[in-house]
Amino acid sequence: MEDGESSDGLNGHNYKKLFSEEDSSGDEQPSGSEQEQRQVFVSMVRREPRVKNKVVAYCLAVLAIALLVVDIGLGVFYNKLTTGQRTVMDINSELIKLQTSHKNAIQRRDDAKKELASERNHQKQQKWEMENLVRREKDFKEQLDKVHMEIVALRSHMPVLEEGCRRCLTGWIFMNSMCYYLPFSDTAVRKTWQEARRFCQKYKSDLAVIDNNQKHLAITELINRFQNPSRLIAHSGFWIGLHDTEVEGIWRWLNGRNLDLPFWNDGEPNDLYGEDCAATYPRENPFKAWNDAPCTYHLRWICEMAGKPFEM
């Protein structure tokens, strides 16, 4: 049965029931006001299902609106959630990029540090090499100066050497009518005082006797010209024929004459270590050229012998 028919049947049934009850209540005919009340009541009974339908429709509309609002809210929330997820994904992507950039930057920094350390080591080696070259250049310059000095000294003594070739043995120098031998080379083997004397005696000479100013100044000038500035003064001495081995403090020449014209340095002789033999040294002041020294020291020496007569 359809809804319309059911509803009309129900209303008709109620209507008939109402009229049957009213008829049974009394035999009197209803008045006009009662007739109107019945009509209003019947009208109200007939409008009641329509009101209920409107309420239901209103509720459904409200529910639909609520569902729509909820759906919109869910859509907005989902949209925000999706946007947030995209934002998180973007942040993660940027974070990964930053981590990669940071890793690359650290790698470049480490590579730069290694390159800098290598460059510093290279520069250090270059610096050492430069210092070595400067030192070698300085040594070469000193050797060159020494060679030049020796050349100048030899040239200045050429007349003496030429004269010596006539009056002295080969390698000896002729000065003041005497022949002298002085081992100027730094490679020459140094000797004790006794060893030096035996060397001279082998050539029929003896250690030099320097008993006048002229002889002393000539020999001092000669050894000063051939002095090596880099050598300590203590190692630059030449034995001469002066000693006090017989009587301490009494200095005698090898020809037996006592010393009467000394050329001692300040504070000498002092016999500090049993120093009984005399040596002359290349000093600026020729009148302070002598020191006493232990006869066992190893020094260079000066041999002296008379020159041969000049032959035409």
Phi, psi and omega in degrees: 000141183282163183294323182294315180294318178298318182291319180291322178298317178297315181294319178296320178299314178296321181297314179296320179298320180296315181292326177293323178291322181290321179293325181283347183281340180181164184268352184283148177284141180291151179280179180293318181295322179294323178299322180291319180299320179295320180296319179295318181296316178299321179297319181293320180296323180289329182278342185300316178296328179293321180295318179298320179297321179293320179297316179298317179297320179298315180297319178297320178297315179299316180298320178297319178297318179299316178297322178296317179297316179298318179298317177298316179298317177297321178297315178297316180298316179297321178297316178295319179298316178297317177298318178297319178297317177298321179297316178297318178297319178296318179296317178298319178298316179294323179297318177297318178297317179296319178297318178296317178296320179296318178297317179295321179295319178296319179297317178295322178297314179298319178296320179295321178297316179298317180295320179295317178298318178296318180294320178296318178297319178297317179295323179297315178297320177297321178297315178298318179297319178296317178298320178295319178295320178296318179296317178295321177298320179296317179297316179297321180296318179296318178296320179295318177298321180294318179297317178299319180295318179295321178297315179298316180296318180294320179296320180292337181257010179303314178300321179294318180294319179297319177293323180295326178298333179276327189248343186235168174293160178300130180091355179263159183245135180263119177215136175051044176067013179234156177255135182232142175241124178229117177282093183282336186297139178291340180273355180293141181286126179279155187227160171288172182299317180291319178297320178295321180294320179296323176300314180295318182295333178297333178257023178058044177221188178209172177300147190295140172255112185251089189245018173209162184296318184299314180294316183297315181294322180295315180292319180297318178297322182293312182288332176294323181293328183260014180288140174268112185298335182280349181271140178298145182299329181294337181259008185252012183280161177233127176296141173235169187277052181231135183202165172228040182289335182279309178228122182298126178093348177256105185267130182230151174275164181293342175277004176093353182276142176287154179288125177234352179228082186278153174231045183289148170287164180301132179082001180251154351284145182241352178050044187292320182235043184067051189266105186245003180235153185250147177220149177255145187234152178283098179238156182297320177267107184294342181275004174231046190264342189263148170224149167271148184211157175300136183295347181271356175297153178256110180227171169283180188209169179231117175265150181222136176210157179290140179284153178289150178298145181288131180247133179281000000 
